[in-house]
Amino acid sequence: MKNLERLFEIRQKGVEAASIEDIPIVFQVICDFINTNPEAQKLIEGYKLTLQVKIEDAEPYHLVIENKNAKFNEGSLKSPDFIIISDLRTISKLLLGHLDPLEAYFSELFTIKGDLSKVVLFVEILELAFKLLDIIDNREERILIDASSMKSLINVYFKGSSVEPSQVPLFLEVLTAFVNNNPEAKEVISEEDLIIQMKITDLDNYLIRIVDNRMEWTKKTVPNPNLILEMSLETSTEVLLNGDPVSAFMAGKIIIQGDIAKALVLQSLIDVFLDFINV
């Protein structure tokens, strides 16, 4: 209880006033939450996670989750699952609930090295803690993605799966959040005003809109799009997960109406995303 009270005191004084001495307090609250909350315990069941935090001009910290128990301490780990490197202000914004973890990850506000699946597990823990402790900022007007969606997509990439209808909107959800936050992806769409109608013949119609350096998507049919891509569910999964709609078109798997060159924009965005998550 004392640590939680101190956490709210740290939030009250603001990120700009946060000090390196505040970081262990925040992490201890997270550990206490993990060790006592039933939902958090269920989330980490069967997992071992080791995290190294490196803050500029400060000693490193580490977090170890093993046997449904979390411990936080100073010092380095020999081979952590992943390492987070950033400055004090950015780390403070993350841990105090002022910064969405996946948005920050996509935007490269942190340098993160290591196991992506473990990174997303840690993000899930943070999201759950922020929600139940009621310390997350109001982001209703922002396009967000939760860690469970990201974890589901990672399972598709790294563990393999059969073709499922849910994979198309899942991928579009993740890709949109990535494009709207990642500097390299935003550079790809910086001068684009594009409406793409994606017709999945055995599923649904999806609209992708790229304008004012942002991407949006929805289930919708519109007149006169810049580009129409028509394909089967199997082909859509192949394209969205592996990229290269142009090659699928050349192989006769996609019917394209409109400016074929515009398909290269979508291909570039998928390429940037797959490269980012090391697929």
C-alpha positions in Angstrom: 0.0 0.0 0.0 2.8 2.4 0.8 4.5 1.9 -2.6 1.1 2.4 -4.3 0.6 5.7 -2.4 4.1 6.8 -3.5 3.3 5.9 -7.1 0.3 8.3 -7.1 2.5 10.9 -5.5 5.0 10.5 -8.3 2.2 10.8 -10.9 0.9 13.9 -9.1 4.2 15.7 -9.4 4.4 14.9 -13.1 6.8 13.2 -15.5 9.1 16.3 -15.8 9.8 16.1 -12.1 10.3 12.3 -12.0 13.7 11.2 -10.8 15.8 8.1 -11.2 14.9 7.3 -7.5 11.3 7.0 -8.5 11.9 4.1 -11.0 12.4 1.4 -8.4 9.1 2.4 -6.7 7.1 2.2 -9.9 8.6 -1.2 -10.7 8.0 -2.5 -7.2 4.3 -1.6 -7.6 4.2 -3.5 -10.8 5.9 -6.5 -9.1 3.4 -6.4 -6.2 0.6 -6.3 -8.7 1.9 -9.3 -10.7 2.4 -11.3 -7.5 -1.0 -10.7 -6.0 -3.5 -10.1 -8.9 -5.3 -13.2 -10.2 -5.5 -11.9 -13.7 -1.8 -11.1 -13.8 -1.0 -14.5 -12.3 -3.0 -16.2 -15.0 -1.3 -14.1 -17.7 2.2 -15.1 -16.6 1.4 -18.8 -15.9 4.1 -21.0 -17.5 6.2 -18.1 -18.5 9.7 -17.0 -17.5 10.6 -13.5 -18.4 13.8 -11.5 -17.8 14.0 -7.8 -18.6 16.9 -5.4 -18.5 16.2 -1.7 -18.3 19.0 0.7 -19.3 18.4 4.4 -18.5 20.8 7.0 -19.8 23.3 8.2 -17.1 22.0 5.7 -14.5 22.7 2.2 -13.2 20.8 -0.6 -15.0 17.8 -2.4 -13.5 16.3 -5.8 -14.1 13.0 -7.5 -13.7 12.6 -11.3 -13.4 9.3 -13.2 -13.6 9.5 -16.9 -12.9 7.2 -19.4 -11.2 4.4 -16.7 -11.2 6.6 -14.4 -9.1 8.1 -11.1 -10.1 11.3 -9.5 -8.6 12.9 -6.2 -9.4 16.4 -5.1 -8.5 19.5 -3.1 -9.6 22.2 -4.5 -11.7 22.6 -6.3 -15.0 21.5 -9.7 -16.2 23.8 -12.0 -18.3 21.3 -13.0 -21.0 17.9 -11.2 -20.6 15.0 -12.0 -22.9 15.0 -8.4 -23.9 16.6 -5.1 -23.1 14.8 -1.7 -23.1 17.1 1.4 -23.6 15.8 4.9 -23.3 16.1 8.2 -21.3 14.6 8.9 -17.9 11.7 11.0 -19.2 10.5 8.4 -21.7 10.8 5.5 -19.3 8.9 7.6 -16.7 6.1 8.4 -19.2 5.8 4.7 -19.9 5.7 3.5 -16.4 3.4 6.2 -15.1 0.8 5.5 -17.8 1.3 8.6 -19.9 2.5 6.7 -22.9 0.9 3.7 -24.6 3.5 0.9 -24.6 2.9 -0.4 -28.1 2.7 3.1 -29.6 6.1 3.8 -28.0 7.5 0.6 -29.3 6.3 1.2 -32.9 7.5 4.8 -32.8 11.0 3.7 -31.7 11.0 5.9 -28.6 12.8 3.0 -27.0 15.6 0.8 -28.3 14.4 -2.7 -27.7 16.5 -5.8 -28.3 15.4 -9.4 -27.8 12.4 -11.7 -27.9 9.4 -9.9 -29.4 6.9 -12.4 -27.8 8.3 -11.6 -24.4 8.2 -7.8 -25.1 4.5 -8.2 -25.9 3.9 -10.2 -22.8 5.4 -7.4 -20.7 3.2 -4.9 -22.5 0.2 -7.0 -21.7 1.2 -6.9 -18.0 1.6 -3.1 -18.1 -1.8 -2.7 -19.8 -3.5 -4.9 -17.2 -1.8 -3.1 -14.4 -2.6 0.4 -15.7 -6.2 -0.6 -16.3 -6.9 -2.1 -12.9 -4.8 0.5 -11.0 -6.6 3.2 -12.9 -3.5 5.1 -13.8 -3.7 5.2 -17.6 -4.3 8.5 -19.4 -7.5 9.0 -21.4 -6.7 8.1 -25.1 -10.2 7.7 -26.4 -9.5 9.8 -29.5 -6.3 7.9 -30.5 -6.1 4.8 -32.6 -4.8 2.2 -30.2 -4.1 -1.5 -30.4 -3.9 -3.7 -27.3 -1.2 -6.2 -26.6 -3.5 -9.2 -27.0 -4.1 -8.3 -30.6 -0.3 -8.0 -31.2 0.3 -11.3 -29.4 -2.3 -13.1 -31.6 -0.7 -11.8 -34.7 2.8 -12.8 -33.5 1.5 -16.3 -32.9 0.4 -16.4 -36.6 3.8 -15.3 -37.8 6.0 -17.4 -35.5 4.0 -20.4 -34.6 2.1 -20.8 -37.8 -1.6 -21.2 -38.2 -4.3 -22.1 -40.7 -6.1 -19.5 -42.7 -8.7 -17.8 -40.4 -11.1 -15.0 -41.3 -10.1 -13.1 -38.1 -6.5 -12.7 -39.4 -7.4 -10.0 -42.0 -8.9 -7.4 -39.6 -6.3 -8.4 -37.0 -3.5 -7.6 -39.4 -5.1 -4.4 -40.5 -5.6 -3.3 -36.9 -1.9 -3.9 -36.1 -0.6 -2.5 -39.4 -2.6 0.7 -38.9 -1.3 1.3 -35.4 2.3 0.6 -36.7 2.0 2.9 -39.7 0.6 5.8 -37.7 3.5 5.7 -35.2 6.6 4.4 -37.0 8.8 7.0 -38.6 9.9 4.9 -41.6 6.3 3.9 -42.4 5.1 7.5 -42.1 7.8 8.5 -44.6 6.4 5.9 -47.1 2.9 7.5 -46.9 4.0 11.2 -46.4 2.8 12.3 -49.8 0.0 9.8 -50.4 -3.8 10.4 -50.7 -5.0 6.9 -51.3 -8.2 4.9 -51.1 -7.8 1.1 -51.4 -10.8 -1.2 -51.7 -9.8 -4.7 -50.7 -12.4 -7.3 -51.7 -12.0 -10.6 -50.0 -14.3 -12.8 -52.1 -15.1 -15.3 -49.4 -15.1 -12.9 -46.5 -15.8 -9.2 -46.7 -14.9 -5.8 -48.2 -12.3 -3.6 -46.5 -11.5 0.0 -47.0 -8.0 1.3 -46.4 -7.6 5.1 -46.5 -4.2 6.9 -46.4 -4.4 10.7 -46.1 -2.7 13.4 -44.2 0.1 11.0 -43.2 -2.3 8.7 -41.5 -3.8 5.3 -42.2 -7.3 4.2 -41.4 -9.3 1.0 -42.2 -12.9 -0.2 -41.9 -15.3 -2.7 -43.3 -16.9 -0.7 -46.1 -17.5 -0.4 -49.8 -17.0 3.0 -51.5 -17.4 4.3 -55.1 -14.4 5.2 -57.1 -11.4 4.1 -55.0 -7.9 4.7 -56.3 -7.3 0.9 -56.3 -9.3 -2.2 -56.0 -7.7 -5.5 -54.9 -9.8 -8.6 -55.3 -8.6 -11.9 -53.9 -9.6 -15.0 -51.9 -9.2 -15.3 -48.1 -6.3 -17.6 -48.6 -4.5 -15.1 -50.9 -5.2 -12.2 -48.6 -3.6 -14.0 -45.7 -0.6 -14.8 -47.9 -0.3 -11.2 -48.9 -0.8 -9.6 -45.5 1.5 -12.0 -43.7 4.2 -12.3 -46.3 3.9 -9.1 -48.3 4.3 -8.7 -52.1 0.8 -8.2 -53.5 2.5 -7.5 -56.9 3.9 -11.0 -57.2 0.5 -12.4 -56.2 -1.0 -10.3 -59.0 1.6 -11.6 -61.5 0.7 -15.1 -60.4 -3.0 -14.4 -61.1 -4.1 -14.6 -57.5 -5.2 -11.0 -57.3 -7.4 -8.9 -59.6 -6.2 -5.3 -59.6 -8.3 -2.4 -60.9 -6.8 1.0 -61.0 -3.2 2.3 -60.7 -1.1 -0.8 -60.1 1.8 1.4 -58.9 -0.4 2.3 -55.9 -0.2 -1.4 -54.8 3.5 -0.7 -54.2 2.6 1.6 -51.3 0.8 -1.1 -49.5 3.6 -3.5 -50.3 6.2 -1.1 -48.9 4.2 -0.6 -45.7 3.9 -4.4 -45.2 7.7 -4.8 -45.9 8.6 -2.1 -43.4 6.4 -3.8 -40.7 7.7 -7.3 -41.3 11.3 -6.0 -41.2 10.5 -4.2 -37.9 9.3 -7.3 -36.2 12.1 -9.4 -37.9 9.9 -11.7 -39.9 
